[in-house]
């Protein structure tokens, strides 16, 4: 994935790449791993400014990537618009149509169905397994869910939660949290999508909408009581204080839609209090899974239907849960987090050993 955000530095990219290696291994697809980006801040920039930066960035990046070399996707600050700008520059430089060099592309030039939705949808498929197979509840129906973030992951996770009958109650951005006690509807999600993806606005602009409540400077975790928490914003957003608030409110499930959003202290507190915890390398692997499916479609020169891609995504997320559950039984007091670490590591280690420790 490529990330454009002021916080980007070499240290962050290294830990994200390290985590990505084990996440990709869990999918069962033939994928390596990497992470890249820049400390460029797209916030407040015009389309032309963003286009020029993407083109300059790709002018250097193009010599390091390729359909059989390294295939970046998007991350924070890099969506379909940025991928399009970078792909156009790549094609201009190399002089050929290499559809498989980037994933997350528009459907009009080699993209895959449900790639924008994939991380959010996959997260909810994983949560469904966590809830139903650990006997927390027979289904997600009626579960009150807190989501952080207001990008693709959070918005599409909320959309899929609604399909399962759950109640998404919060979104957030860097300025605060938007809360809806009765739960956001599909119409609300359309309004939020337009605000964030078209107008590039802030959640505070919806503070006066009937039924909405805006908490300036607050995270979602303490604004109400929730059954499930899905952090979908950025790393280290859930600290020990947030974990204590969630446990006190009776949360039963925490699943990471972002990359490593929970601090080690927060994770320990969840597990000490028997909260089902789904680590990001497993719970949010839907995005890279569909990136792998997009690469497969590009290689074959075909485009699968929305239904086929989503069913393949569902099967991959169920398989990931199975692997985490299997791995958790390899140690006393094992958890899904331990299971994900074990199974991801084993696949990477086996591949390295079989290829001569390359």
C-alpha positions in Angstrom: 0.0 0.0 0.0 1.0 3.6 -0.6 0.2 6.2 2.1 0.2 10.0 1.8 0.0 11.5 5.2 2.1 14.0 7.3 3.0 11.2 9.8 4.7 9.0 7.2 8.4 8.3 8.0 10.7 5.3 7.4 9.9 3.8 10.8 6.2 3.7 10.2 6.6 2.3 6.7 8.9 -0.5 8.1 6.4 -1.6 10.7 3.5 -1.5 8.3 5.5 -3.5 5.7 6.4 -6.1 8.4 2.8 -6.4 9.4 1.7 -6.6 5.8 3.9 -9.6 5.1 2.0 -11.7 7.7 -1.4 -10.3 6.6 -0.7 -11.3 3.0 0.4 -14.7 4.1 -2.9 -15.3 5.9 -4.9 -14.7 2.7 -3.5 -17.8 1.1 -2.8 -15.8 -2.1 0.7 -15.6 -3.8 1.5 -12.2 -2.4 4.7 -10.7 -0.9 4.5 -7.4 1.0 5.7 -3.9 1.1 4.7 -0.4 2.1 5.5 3.0 0.7 4.3 6.6 0.7 5.2 10.2 1.4 4.6 12.8 4.1 2.6 14.8 1.5 -0.7 16.0 3.0 -3.6 15.8 0.5 -5.9 17.6 2.9 -6.8 21.0 1.6 -5.0 20.5 -1.7 -6.7 21.0 -5.1 -7.1 18.2 -7.6 -4.4 19.7 -9.8 -2.0 19.9 -6.8 -2.6 16.3 -5.9 -2.3 15.2 -9.6 1.1 17.0 -9.9 2.4 15.4 -6.8 1.2 11.9 -7.8 2.9 12.3 -11.2 6.2 13.5 -9.6 6.0 10.6 -7.2 5.4 8.0 -9.9 8.3 9.4 -12.0 10.7 7.9 -9.5 8.5 5.0 -8.3 8.0 3.6 -11.8 11.6 2.2 -12.0 11.0 0.1 -8.9 7.5 -1.5 -9.6 5.9 -3.7 -12.2 3.2 -6.4 -12.6 5.8 -9.1 -11.8 8.0 -7.0 -9.5 6.0 -5.0 -7.0 2.4 -4.0 -7.2 1.3 -1.1 -4.9 -2.3 -0.4 -3.8 -3.8 2.5 -1.9 -3.8 3.3 1.8 -4.5 6.5 3.9 -4.6 9.5 1.6 -4.4 7.3 -1.6 -7.7 6.4 -3.1 -9.0 5.8 -6.6 -8.2 9.4 -7.7 -4.6 9.2 -6.7 -4.2 5.6 -8.1 -5.6 6.9 -11.4 -3.1 9.9 -11.5 -0.2 7.6 -10.7 -1.2 4.9 -13.3 -1.6 7.6 -16.0 2.0 8.8 -15.3 3.3 5.2 -15.2 1.8 4.5 -18.6 3.1 7.7 -20.0 6.7 6.9 -18.9 6.9 3.2 -19.9 4.7 3.5 -23.0 2.6 0.4 -22.5 -0.6 -0.8 -20.8 0.5 -2.7 -17.7 -2.9 -3.0 -16.0 -1.4 -5.1 -13.2 1.1 -2.6 -12.0 -1.3 -0.9 -9.5 -4.4 -2.2 -7.8 -7.4 -0.1 -6.6 -7.8 1.2 -10.2 -11.1 2.5 -11.7 -13.3 -0.1 -13.4 -12.7 1.8 -16.6 -9.1 0.7 -16.9 -8.6 -2.7 -15.3 -10.0 -2.3 -11.8 -12.0 -4.9 -9.9 -15.5 -4.9 -8.6 -15.8 -4.1 -4.9 -12.1 -3.1 -4.5 -13.0 0.1 -2.7 -15.5 -1.8 -0.5 -13.2 -4.8 0.2 -11.5 -3.9 3.5 -14.8 -2.7 5.1 -16.8 -5.7 3.8 -14.1 -8.2 4.7 -13.9 -6.7 8.2 -17.6 -7.3 8.8 -17.4 -10.9 7.3 -14.6 -11.5 9.9 -16.6 -10.0 12.7 -19.6 -12.2 11.8 -17.3 -15.3 12.2 -16.0 -13.9 15.6 -19.6 -13.3 16.9 -21.3 -16.4 15.6 -18.6 -19.0 16.1 -17.7 -17.9 19.7 -21.3 -18.0 20.7 -21.4 -14.3 21.5 -24.7 -14.0 19.6 -26.4 -16.0 16.9 -25.9 -13.1 14.4 -24.8 -9.5 14.1 -28.4 -8.3 14.2 -29.0 -5.6 16.7 -25.4 -5.2 17.8 -24.5 -1.6 18.5 -21.2 -0.8 16.7 -18.7 2.0 17.1 -16.6 2.8 14.1 -13.7 5.2 13.9 -12.6 7.0 10.8 -14.8 8.1 7.9 -13.0 6.9 4.9 -13.7 3.9 2.7 -13.0 1.3 5.4 -15.4 2.8 7.9 -18.2 3.7 5.4 -18.3 0.4 3.7 -18.0 -1.5 6.9 -21.1 0.4 8.1 -22.8 -0.5 4.8 -22.2 -4.2 5.3 -23.1 -4.0 9.0 -26.5 -2.7 7.9 -26.9 -5.7 5.6 -26.3 -7.9 8.6 -28.8 -6.0 10.7 -26.3 -4.4 13.0 -26.4 -0.8 14.1 -23.4 1.5 13.2 -23.5 4.4 15.6 -20.3 6.4 15.1 -17.8 7.8 12.6 -14.9 10.1 13.4 -12.2 12.3 11.8 -9.2 14.1 13.2 -11.5 16.8 14.7 -14.1 14.7 16.5 -16.8 12.1 16.5 -20.3 12.0 14.9 -22.8 9.9 16.9 -26.3 8.6 15.9 -28.1 6.8 18.7 -30.6 5.1 16.4 -27.9 4.1 14.0 -26.8 5.5 10.6 -29.1 4.5 7.7 -28.2 3.8 4.1 -29.3 7.4 3.3 -27.0 8.7 6.0 -24.1 6.8 4.5 -24.8 8.3 1.1 -24.7 11.8 2.7 -21.5 11.0 4.5 -19.9 9.5 1.3 -20.7 12.7 -0.6 -19.3 14.8 2.2 -16.0 13.0 2.5 -15.3 11.8 -1.1 -16.9 14.6 -3.1 -16.9 17.7 -1.0 -13.8 16.7 1.0 -15.5 18.1 4.1 -15.4 17.5 7.8 -17.9 15.6 10.0 -18.5 18.7 12.1 -20.5 20.1 9.1 -23.2 17.5 9.9 -23.5 18.4 13.6 -26.8 20.2 13.1 -28.5 17.3 11.2 -31.5 15.9 13.2 -30.6 12.8 15.1 -26.8 13.4 14.9 -24.6 14.5 17.8 -21.1 15.8 17.3 -18.4 15.5 20.0 -15.5 17.9 19.2 -12.1 16.5 20.0 -13.5 13.1 21.2 -12.8 9.6 20.0 -15.8 7.3 19.5 -15.0 4.8 22.3 -16.4 6.8 25.2 -19.4 8.6 23.8 -21.8 5.8 24.5 -22.0 2.0 25.3 -21.3 -0.4 22.4 -21.4 -4.1 21.8 -18.6 -4.0 19.1 -15.8 -1.6 18.3 -14.2 -1.4 14.9 -11.3 1.0 14.8 -10.9 2.0 11.1 -8.8 5.1 11.2 -5.0 4.8 11.9 -2.3 3.2 14.0 -2.3 3.5 17.8 -5.7 5.2 17.9 -7.0 2.9 20.7 -4.9 3.3 23.9 -5.3 1.8 27.4 -7.7 4.6 28.5 -10.0 3.9 25.4 -9.8 0.1 26.1 -10.9 0.6 29.7 -13.8 2.8 28.6 -14.9 0.1 26.0 -14.7 -2.7 28.5 -16.5 -0.7 31.1 -19.3 -0.1 28.6 -19.7 -3.8 28.0 -18.0 -4.2 24.6 -17.9 -7.9 23.5 -15.9 -7.7 20.2 -13.1 -5.5 19.0 -11.9 -6.0 15.4 -9.2 -3.8 13.7 -10.2 -2.3 10.4 -7.1 -0.1 10.4 -3.5 -1.3 10.5 -2.5 -1.8 14.2 -4.9 0.8 15.6 -4.7 -0.7 19.2 -1.7 -0.2 21.4 -0.2 -3.3 23.1 -1.6 -2.1 26.5 -5.1 -1.8 25.0 -4.9 -5.3 23.4 -3.7 -6.8 26.7 -6.6 -5.1 28.5 -9.1 -6.5 26.0 -7.8 -10.0 26.3 -7.6 -9.9 30.1 -11.3 -9.0 30.2 -12.3 -11.8 27.7 -13.2 -9.4 24.9 -13.0 -11.1 21.5 -10.1 -9.4 19.7 -9.6 -9.6 15.9 -6.1 -8.3 15.0 -5.7 -6.1 11.9 -3.5 -8.6 10.0 -6.5 -10.9 9.9 -9.6 -8.7 10.2 -8.7 -6.1 7.6 -7.1 -8.4 5.1 -10.1 -8.1 2.8 -8.5 -5.1 0.9 -5.3 -6.9 0.0 -7.3 -10.0 -0.8 -9.3 -8.2 -3.5 -6.1 -6.6 -4.6 -4.8 -10.1 -5.2 -8.0 -10.9 -7.1 -7.6 -7.7 -9.2 -4.1 -8.9 -10.1 -5.5 -12.3 -11.1 -8.1 -10.6 -13.3 -5.5 -8.4 -14.9 -3.3 -11.4 -15.7 -6.2 -13.2 -17.4 -7.6 -10.0 -19.1 -11.1 -10.6 -17.7 -13.4 -8.9 -15.2 -15.4 -10.9 -12.7 -18.9 -9.9 -11.6 -19.5 -8.1 -8.4 -21.2 -11.2 -7.0 -18.2 -13.5 -7.8 -15.6 -11.2 -6.3 -17.7 -10.7 -3.1 -18.2 -14.4 -2.7 -14.4 -15.0 -3.2 -13.8 -12.3 -0.6 -16.2 -13.9 1.9 -14.5 -17.3 1.5 -11.1 -15.8 2.0 -12.2 -14.1 5.3 -13.8 -17.3 6.6 -10.5 -19.1 5.7 -8.5 -16.5 7.6 -10.7 -16.9 10.7 -10.2 -20.7 10.4 -6.4 -20.2 10.3 -6.5 -17.9 13.3 -8.6 -20.3 15.3 -6.4 -23.2 14.4 -3.3 -21.3 15.3 -4.8 -20.2 18.6 -5.0 -23.9 19.7 -1.2 -24.3 19.3 -0.5 -22.5 22.6 -2.1 -22.6 26.0 -4.5 -19.7 26.5 -4.2 -18.9 22.8 -6.2 -16.1 21.2 -7.1 -15.1 17.6 -4.3 -12.6 17.8 -1.8 -15.3 18.7 -3.3 -17.6 16.0 -2.9 -14.9 13.3 0.8 -14.3 14.3 1.6 -18.0 14.4 -0.1 -18.9 11.1 1.2 -15.9 9.2 4.8 -16.5 10.5 4.7 -20.2 9.7 3.7 -19.6 6.0 6.4 -16.9 5.5 9.1 -19.0 7.3 8.2 -22.1 5.3 8.4 -20.2 2.0 11.8 -18.7 3.0 13.2 -22.1 4.0 12.0 -23.8 0.9 13.5 -21.1 -1.3 16.9 -21.3 0.4 16.4 -18.6 3.0 16.4 -15.9 0.3 
